[in-house]
Amino acid sequence: MEPFFYLLTLAVMSGTPLLIFGMKYWSVAYQARAKASADDAYRDLAQKATAAQSETAASLASMKSELAAIGTRLSAVENILRAVE
């Protein structure tokens, strides 16, 4: 057997576990980056939902105050109509 083929065989045999380890390491690193990216996306979504919820609460409070004012004016109109009868 020639030394070149012998060394090539040894390199392939010892290189295969290193290649497998490298691919597993790359896979784990890629999954970690994807998870971090997904976590950031969920965090942004939660912040947007919180902002939308606070806007909705402010809008609802405004509508409640306007409805109360309309109710007050309606009762005043009813009182005027009762006084006219």
C-alpha positions in Angstrom: 0.0 0.0 0.0 1.3 3.4 -0.9 1.9 5.9 1.9 -0.3 8.5 0.1 -3.4 6.2 0.1 -2.6 5.1 3.7 -2.5 8.7 4.9 -5.6 9.6 2.9 -7.5 6.8 4.5 -6.3 7.8 7.9 -7.3 11.4 7.2 -10.8 10.4 6.0 -11.3 8.1 9.0 -10.2 10.7 11.5 -11.9 13.6 9.6 -15.3 12.0 9.5 -16.0 12.4 13.3 -14.6 15.9 13.2 -17.0 16.7 10.3 -19.9 15.3 12.1 -19.1 17.2 15.2 -18.7 20.4 13.1 -22.1 19.9 11.5 -23.8 19.3 14.9 -22.1 22.4 16.3 -23.3 24.5 13.3 -26.8 23.1 13.7 -27.0 24.0 17.4 -25.6 27.5 16.7 -28.1 28.0 13.9 -31.0 26.9 16.1 -29.9 29.2 18.8 -29.8 32.2 16.4 -33.3 31.2 15.1 -34.7 31.0 18.6 -33.2 34.4 19.5 -34.7 35.9 16.4 -38.1 34.3 17.2 -37.9 35.6 20.8 -37.2 39.1 19.5 -40.1 38.9 17.2 -42.4 37.8 20.0 -41.1 40.6 22.2 -41.9 43.1 19.5 -45.3 41.6 19.0 -46.0 41.9 22.7 -44.9 45.5 22.8 -47.2 46.3 19.8 -50.1 44.5 21.5 -49.5 46.4 24.7 -49.5 49.7 22.8 -52.7 48.8 20.9 -54.3 47.8 24.2 -53.5 51.1 25.8 -54.8 53.0 22.8 -58.0 51.0 22.9 -58.4 51.7 26.6 -57.9 55.4 26.0 -60.4 55.3 23.2 -62.9 53.4 25.3 -62.5 55.9 28.2 -63.1 58.8 25.7 -66.2 57.1 24.4 -67.5 56.5 27.9 -67.1 60.2 28.8 -68.8 61.3 25.5 -71.6 58.9 26.2 -72.0 60.2 29.7 -72.1 63.8 28.3 -74.7 62.7 25.7 -76.8 61.1 28.5 -76.6 64.3 30.6 -77.7 66.4 27.6 -80.5 63.9 26.8 -81.8 64.1 30.4 -81.7 67.9 30.2 -83.7 67.8 26.9 -86.2 65.4 28.5 -86.6 67.8 31.5 -87.2 70.7 29.1 -89.8 68.7 27.1 -91.6 67.7 30.4 -91.6 71.4 31.4 -93.1 72.4 28.1 -95.9 69.8 28.3 
